[in-house]
Amino acid sequence: MLFEETDFLDKTNEPTTFVYFLLNDINEVLYVGQTTQGMSRVYQHKQNKKWSRVYIIICEEKDLNRTESFYINKYEPIYNSAGLCGHRIKVCDINKQLHIDFPTICDFTPEDIHKMLYAKHIKTYYIEDIEYILYKDYDQIFDVFLDILHGDTQEDNIFYWRNNNADK
């Protein structure tokens, strides 16, 4: 009997060389990778990354590195720690990092840190229930403290953060 089904994909000529994107439910790019092993490489990521869908760009093997690097730099995926801006810092470690960068600055509560992140529109990411921000975003917080140390502008004043972002 001949196969008559129409709701199936023919996997006979499935591509094996491509750049792939792992995305979450809201279409954020979480990881960009490359493979010459087809989907078997992609599914290996299920062991250590949480993602819900995958997209691929078929390309020749000679173009894999260039294509992957382009998209890592474009999307700055949280799981690509080698990306241009993909390095991350745990939100719970921001206070510790601030003390290293600014030893004379007072302690901040976790609520203070979240208020600053919210006020500066800094996105947080979760990996296995740990909250992170990208290091490039930490630079915005760092700049707030430089302003405090060098001019103490009203907008960046630490007491301004604590008093005027209480409801956030």
N, C-alpha and C positions, 0 to 999 in steps of 0.2 A: 504494500500500500504506500502511496506517495504522501509525503508530509504536506498537510493542507493548512496548517495554522498560520495566521497572519499577525498575531500579537507578540511575536518573538523576534529577537535580533539574531541575525546570522553572525556568529562569532568566528567563522572560518578564517577570515582575513583581518582579524583584529590587529590594530597597530601595536607595535612593541616599543617604538622609539618616540618619546614625546615628553613634553613638560606638562606637569599636572598641578592643579590647584585644589587644596583641601579647604572646604568652606563649612561654615556653621549654618544654622537654620535661618539666620538673617543676612546671608550672603557675604559675610566678612571673610576675607582670605586669611586663613590661619597658617597655611604652609604652602610653599612653592617648592617643587622637587622636579627631578628629571629621572628618566629611566630608559634603559634599553631592554628591560625584562617585561614590559607590558604591565598589566594590571596587578600581577603578583607582587610587584614592588610597592604599589600603592596600598594594597591591603595589609602589608606588613605594618603600616602606620597605625592600624587599629589597636595594636598592642600598647602604644604609649601616647597616642594623641586622640583627643575627642573631636570628631568632625562628622558632618552629616551628608555631605555630597562632594563629588569630585568632578572637575572639568579638565579637559586635556587640550593641548595644542600639539598637533602632530608636526614634527620637524625632523630634519635630517640629523644624524648623530653629530656631524661637525658643527651644528648650530645649537646644540643643547646648552652648553655653558653660557653662551652669550644670551640666549633667550631666557634661561632660568635667572641669571643675574639681573637682567632688565626688569623682570617681574618682581623679584625680591626687593629691588630698590624702589619700584613703583608702589607696591602694596605694603611693604614693611611688615610682613606677617609675624605674628607673635612667636610661632614655633621656629622661625628661621633665625637663630641667635647669631648666625654669621652675616646677616644682612647689614646693609649700610647703617640702618638705625634700628635694627632688630634686637639689640641688647636690651635687657629688661632689668628692672629692680622691683623687689617685692614692696608693696605699699607699706607693709608693717616695718620695713627697714628704712623708710625715708627719714624718719626722725634720727636714726643712728647715722645715716649718711650726712644729714644736715649738721650733726655734731662734729663730724670729721671735717666738713668743709667750713663750718662756722662754729668753733669751739665756745664762743661767748654767747651764742643764742640759747634762749631758754627752751625747755622741753615742750613738745607739742603733744596733745592727746591725739589718739586716732581720729577723733571727731574733727579736731583742728585740721589734720592732714586732709581728710575727706572734704572739708569745706574749701580748702585751698584748691584741691583738684577740681571740685565743682565750679568754683568761681573762675578758674583759669580754663575751663572747658577741656580738661585733660581726661581722656578716655582710659578706663581701667579694663584689664583683661583677666580672665580666670583660666588657670590651668590647674586641673585637679584640685579645685577649691582654694587655691592660693591666688590672691589678687596681685596683679602686676601693673606697672606702667612702663612705657619705653623710656630708655635713658634720655632720648632727645626731649621728651616731655619733662623729665626731671630738670632739665636745663631751665625751663620756665620758672620752676619753683626756686632754683638756684638764683635766677635773676631777681626774683622778689627780695631775697635776702641781701643781695648786693645793693639793691636800692635802699633797703632799710639801713645798712651799714654806711652808705655814702650819702644819704639825703633824707631818708625817712619820709617819703611822700605819703600824703594822706591815703591814697588808694592802696598802697602796699604796706602801710603801717600794720604791725602785727596785732595791735589792739583793734584796729579796724577789722581785720579778718575775724577775730574772735567775737566782736560785738555786733557786726553787721551781717554776718552770715549764720546767725544762730538758728534760723528756720530751715536751712538748706539740708 
